[in-house]
Amino acid sequence: MMLPPIHRSTSRIGLAALSMIAAQGLVLSGLSAGTLLQEPLAAPEAAPSALDFITKAKLTGDFRLRYEFAEQDPLESSNAVTLRSRVGILTGEYAGFQGFAEYQGTLAFDRDDYRSGRGDGKGKGKTVIADPESHELNRLWLSYKGFDSKIKVGRQRIILDNARFVGNVGWRQNEQTFDAVTLTNTSLDHLRLYYGYIWHTQRIFGSEPPATAAQTDFDGSAHLVNFAYGGVPNATIATYAYFMDLDNEAGSAQSNNTYGAFIDGGAPMDLLELGYRAEYAFQTNGPDSPLSYEANYYHLEGSAKLEKNHVAGAGYESLEPQFRTPLATLHAFNGFADRFLVTPPDGLADLYVFTGTKLPWEVGFKAIYHWFGSQGGSLEYGSEVDLVLTEAINANVSVLAKYANYFADEYATDTQQASFEIDLKF
């Protein structure tokens, strides 16, 4: 028995019915036929795995080529061409954990043309440029993030506030890093709680044996407590206590206990933004210090910024005799000629004015003028002019030029410093 033939019209009806059923199903599921054709379903993301530590790791690089000239009476001038290289590996993150390892090396093109301050006998009689050749482990840490906190253990960079008391000495080619455990907590609204314990400070003098005991790394402990509150409109209020018990020959006289607070903020207006900073600290000698003293620190600064491109301001910083900051980024304060890395016996008063602007091609320019004197005002130490030009070529490359000229009066001797550098980071 033969089956009846399927007519073309019947097949068309069947196909249309099937198409309608399929379309209804797609509508109910929130999709359309066009969606399926144009946007294929994405594969589900893989669950986090411990292998993310390796598969999501990133290579980091930070290279700085610098020429620096320095001349300090009565020494001969120095010319240093150095290349600082940092290469690191930042792991991926898994269950809140992450790690980082970084090598740092500094090479000099002609070690006989400047004195680095190390005991290698090169550059004898020349002005010190403290960038010795070096090869060392710069950072090696493991961190954990969770519960509104971050814990980091190992050799790490620490910069607190404006780096006046604890910083990485970023200007020099060899960075200052710390073997430490640090904890940052932000559980409370607008409040950042920070605690750090340091047991070793790797200073800027490089991996080779030091010229003097004063250039060795710091051993001994340091407890750092820093609380910052940002709940006040356009301002940050912070208080801190730093207990530095440095017990080796280089650090014992630098041991101190410092207690301080500051407010840093601004008042935005239509065309003008006013800025201010007021800071006070009190310091006593630490447990292992052979000294016995009490000293105060003051810093006041005000500024006015016009249309985000032009700024001018003035400040006053005062350190009483014996006041010391062994873990600070000192180059950023009291002049780029570095004449006041140690507080003078009669203390230090630094009255300064500054201005900055954007030049053509987005070149940043800043000029600073300092008047230096003793803390009580009885001595006139000298004055200094500082000039800086900066330009970001792109997100990875920048250039910088800097000039400093210290005119000595009753402290130190005339000093000039000039430098040009190219930075590459990725």
Residue pairs with C-beta under 8 A, 6 or more apart in sequence:
22 33
23 33
26 32
26 33
26 35
26 36
48 94
48 95
49 94
50 94
52 92
52 93
52 94
53 91
53 92
53 94
53 97
53 99
54 91
54 92
55 92
56 91
56 92
56 93
57 89
57 90
57 91
57 92
58 89
58 90
59 87
59 88
59 89
59 426
60 86
60 87
60 88
60 89
60 90
60 102
60 426
61 85
61 86
61 87
61 88
61 424
61 425
61 426
62 84
62 85
62 86
62 423
62 424
62 425
63 83
63 84
63 85
63 86
63 423
63 424
63 425
64 83
64 84
64 173
64 421
64 422
64 423
64 424
65 81
65 82
65 83
65 421
65 422
66 80
66 81
66 82
66 83
66 84
66 131
66 173
66 419
66 420
66 421
66 422
67 79
67 80
67 81
67 419
67 420
67 421
68 78
68 79
68 80
68 82
68 114
68 129
68 131
68 417
68 418
68 419
69 77
69 78
69 79
69 416
69 417
69 418
69 419
70 77
70 78
70 80
70 114
70 127
70 128
70 129
70 415
70 416
70 417
70 418
71 77
71 78
71 127
71 415
71 416
71 417
72 127
72 128
72 413
72 414
72 415
72 416
73 408
73 413
73 414
73 415
74 413
75 125
75 126
75 127
76 125
76 126
76 127
77 126
77 127
78 113
78 114
78 115
78 123
78 126
78 127
78 128
78 129
79 110
79 113
79 114
80 108
80 113
80 114
80 116
80 129
80 131
81 108
81 109
81 110
81 113
82 106
82 107
82 108
82 109
82 131
82 173
83 106
83 107
83 109
84 104
84 105
84 106
84 131
84 173
84 174
85 103
85 104
85 105
85 106
85 107
86 102
86 103
86 104
86 138
86 175
87 102
87 103
88 100
88 101
88 102
88 103
88 138
88 139
89 100
89 101
89 102
90 98
90 99
90 100
91 98
91 99
91 100
92 98
93 145
96 144
96 145
96 146
97 142
97 143
97 144
98 142
98 143
98 144
98 145
99 141
99 142
99 143
100 139
100 140
100 141
100 143
101 137
101 139
101 140
102 137
102 138
102 139
102 140
103 135
103 136
103 137
103 138
104 134
104 135
104 136
104 137
104 138
104 174
104 175
105 134
105 135
105 136
106 131
106 132
106 133
106 134
106 135
106 173
106 174
106 206
107 133
108 114
108 116
108 131
108 133
111 120
111 122
111 123
111 133
112 122
112 123
113 123
113 126
114 123
114 126
114 127
114 129
115 122
115 123
115 124
115 125
115 126
115 127
115 128
115 129
116 122
116 123
116 128
116 129
116 130
116 131
116 132
116 133
116 206
117 128
117 130
117 132
117 205
117 211
117 215
118 132
118 205
118 206
118 208
118 209
118 210
118 211
118 215
119 209
119 210
119 211
119 212
120 132
120 208
127 415
130 172
130 204
130 205
131 172
131 173
131 174
132 174
132 205
132 206
132 208
133 206
133 208
134 174
134 206
134 207
134 208
135 207
136 174
136 202
136 206
136 207
137 155
138 155
138 175
138 177
138 202
139 154
139 155
139 156
139 157
139 177
140 154
140 155
141 152
141 153
141 154
141 155
141 156
142 152
142 153
142 154
143 150
143 151
143 152
143 153
144 150
144 151
147 187
148 185
148 186
148 187
149 183
149 184
149 185
149 186
149 187
150 183
150 184
151 181
151 182
151 183
152 180
152 181
152 182
153 180
153 181
154 179
154 180
155 177
155 178
155 179
155 180
155 202
156 177
156 178
156 180
156 182
157 168
157 175
157 177
157 178
158 166
158 167
158 168
158 177
158 178
158 180
158 182
158 196
158 198
158 224
159 166
159 167
159 168
159 329
160 166
160 167
160 194
160 224
160 226
160 240
161 226
161 228
161 238
161 240
161 262
162 332
163 328
163 329
163 332
164 279
164 299
164 325
164 328
164 329
164 332
164 333
165 240
165 242
165 258
165 260
165 281
165 325
165 327
165 328
166 224
166 242
166 327
166 328
167 176
167 327
167 328
167 329
167 332
168 175
168 176
168 177
168 329
169 175
169 176
169 203
169 204
169 329
169 330
169 331
170 329
171 329
171 331
171 332
172 204
172 331
174 204
174 205
174 206
175 204
176 201
176 202
176 203
176 204
176 327
176 329
177 201
177 202
178 196
178 198
178 200
178 201
178 202
178 327
179 198
179 199
179 200
179 201
179 202
180 196
180 197
180 198
180 199
181 196
181 197
182 194
182 195
182 196
182 197
182 224
183 193
183 194
183 195
183 196
184 192
184 193
184 194
185 192
185 193
185 194
186 192
186 193
187 193
189 231
190 229
190 230
190 231
191 227
191 228
191 229
191 230
191 231
192 227
192 228
192 229
192 230
193 227
194 224
194 225
194 226
194 227
194 228
195 223
195 224
195 225
195 226
196 222
196 223
196 224
197 221
197 222
197 223
197 224
198 221
198 222
198 224
198 327
199 219
199 220
199 221
200 217
200 218
200 219
201 217
201 218
201 222
201 246
201 251
201 327
202 217
203 215
203 216
203 217
203 218
205 215
205 216
210 216
213 249
213 250
214 249
214 250
215 250
216 248
216 249
216 250
217 250
218 246
218 248
218 250
218 251
218 254
218 326
218 327
219 246
219 247
219 248
219 251
220 244
220 245
220 246
220 247
220 248
220 251
220 255
220 288
221 245
222 242
222 243
222 244
222 245
222 246
222 327
223 241
223 242
223 243
224 240
224 242
225 240
225 241
225 242
226 238
226 239
226 240
227 238
227 239
227 240
228 236
228 237
228 238
229 236
229 237
229 238
230 236
230 237
232 265
234 265
234 266
234 267
234 268
235 263
235 264
235 265
235 266
236 263
236 264
236 265
237 261
237 262
237 263
238 261
238 262
238 263
238 264
239 260
239 261
240 258
240 259
240 260
240 261
241 257
241 258
241 259
241 260
242 256
242 257
242 258
243 257
243 286
244 251
244 254
244 255
244 256
244 257
244 258
244 286
244 326
244 327
245 255
245 286
245 287
245 288
246 252
246 254
246 255
246 286
246 288
246 326
247 255
247 288
251 326
252 288
252 289
252 290
253 289
253 290
253 291
254 286
254 289
254 324
254 326
255 285
255 286
255 287
255 288
255 289
256 283
256 284
256 285
256 286
256 289
256 324
256 326
257 283
257 284
257 285
257 286
258 281
258 282
258 283
259 281
259 282
259 283
260 279
260 280
260 281
260 282
260 297
261 279
261 280
261 281
262 277
262 278
262 279
262 280
262 299
263 276
263 277
263 278
263 279
264 276
264 277
265 275
265 276
265 277
266 273
266 274
266 275
266 276
267 273
267 274
267 275
271 306
271 307
272 304
272 305
272 306
273 304
273 305
273 308
274 302
274 303
274 304
274 305
275 301
275 302
275 303
275 304
275 305
275 313
276 301
276 302
276 303
277 299
277 300
277 301
277 315
278 299
278 300
279 297
279 298
279 299
279 300
280 296
280 297
280 298
280 299
281 296
281 297
282 294
282 295
282 296
282 297
283 294
283 295
283 296
283 297
283 322
283 323
283 324
284 293
284 294
284 295
285 291
285 292
285 293
285 322
291 322
293 321
293 322
295 319
295 320
295 321
295 322
295 323
295 347
296 318
296 320
296 323
297 318
297 319
297 320
297 323
298 316
298 317
298 318
299 315
299 316
299 317
299 318
300 315
300 316
300 317
301 313
301 314
301 315
301 316
302 313
302 314
302 315
303 311
303 312
303 313
303 314
303 354
304 311
304 312
304 313
305 311
309 357
309 358
310 355
310 356
310 357
310 358
311 354
311 355
311 356
311 357
312 353
312 354
312 355
312 356
313 353
313 354
313 355
314 351
314 352
314 353
314 354
315 350
315 351
315 352
315 354
316 349
316 350
316 351
316 352
317 333
317 334
317 348
317 349
317 350
317 352
318 347
318 348
318 349
318 350
318 375
319 343
319 347
319 348
319 375
320 347
320 375
321 343
321 344
321 345
321 346
321 347
321 375
322 343
323 343
323 347
324 342
324 343
330 338
330 340
330 341
331 338
333 340
333 350
334 340
334 348
334 350
334 370
334 372
335 350
335 368
335 370
335 372
335 384
335 386
335 404
335 406
336 384
336 386
336 388
336 402
336 404
336 417
337 384
337 386
337 404
337 405
337 406
337 415
337 416
337 417
338 415
338 417
339 372
339 382
339 384
339 406
339 408
339 411
339 412
339 415
340 348
340 350
340 372
344 374
344 381
344 411
346 374
346 375
346 376
346 378
346 379
347 374
347 375
347 376
348 372
348 373
348 374
348 375
348 381
349 372
349 373
349 374
349 375
349 377
350 370
350 371
350 372
351 370
351 371
351 373
352 368
352 369
352 370
352 371
353 368
353 369
354 366
354 367
354 368
354 369
355 366
355 367
356 364
356 365
356 366
356 367
357 364
357 365
358 364
358 365
359 365
359 389
361 391
362 391
362 392
363 389
363 390
363 391
364 388
364 389
364 390
364 391
365 387
365 388
365 389
366 386
366 387
366 388
367 385
367 386
367 387
367 388
368 384
368 385
368 386
368 387
369 383
369 384
369 385
369 386
370 383
370 384
370 386
371 383
372 380
372 381
372 382
372 383
372 384
372 411
373 379
373 380
373 381
374 381
379 410
379 411
380 409
380 410
381 408
381 409
381 410
381 411
381 412
382 406
382 407
382 408
382 409
382 410
382 411
382 412
383 406
383 407
383 409
384 404
384 405
384 406
384 407
385 403
385 404
385 405
386 402
386 403
386 404
387 402
387 403
387 404
388 400
388 401
388 402
388 403
389 400
389 401
389 402
390 398
390 399
390 400
391 398
391 399
391 400
392 398
393 399
396 424
396 425
396 426
397 422
397 423
397 424
398 422
398 423
399 420
399 421
399 422
399 423
400 419
400 420
400 421
400 423
401 418
401 419
401 420
401 421
402 417
402 418
402 419
402 420
403 416
403 417
403 418
404 415
404 416
404 417
404 418
405 415
405 416
405 417
406 412
406 414
406 415
406 416
407 414
408 414
408 415
